[in-house]
């Protein structure tokens, strides 16, 4: 498979999964209601995204770096609001 096509596929997959965080982030920022959000899930997710980001950095894989850095940022917003507003 062509390297550019493969990179494009990775970016498209990453954009789809990253965008899936937006509704939760927006809702949490607006409402400040986090009672039903799992702290353990977002802590584990954040750790996993951080590790994927490190993996991408070590490989020099731009789709992994870009999408996991944005996803990690969004997950940390929700986790921070959860810890702050519990």
KAQUI-V326543 format. One record per helix or strand of 3 or more residues. SS is the DSSP state (2 for helix, 1 for strand). FROM is the first residue (numbers start at 1). TO is the last residue. If there is no record, write none. Layout:
BEGIN
[[SS	FROM	TO] [SS	FROM	TO]]
END
This chain:
BEGIN
[[2	3	19] [2	22	31] [2	39	59] [2	62	85]]
END
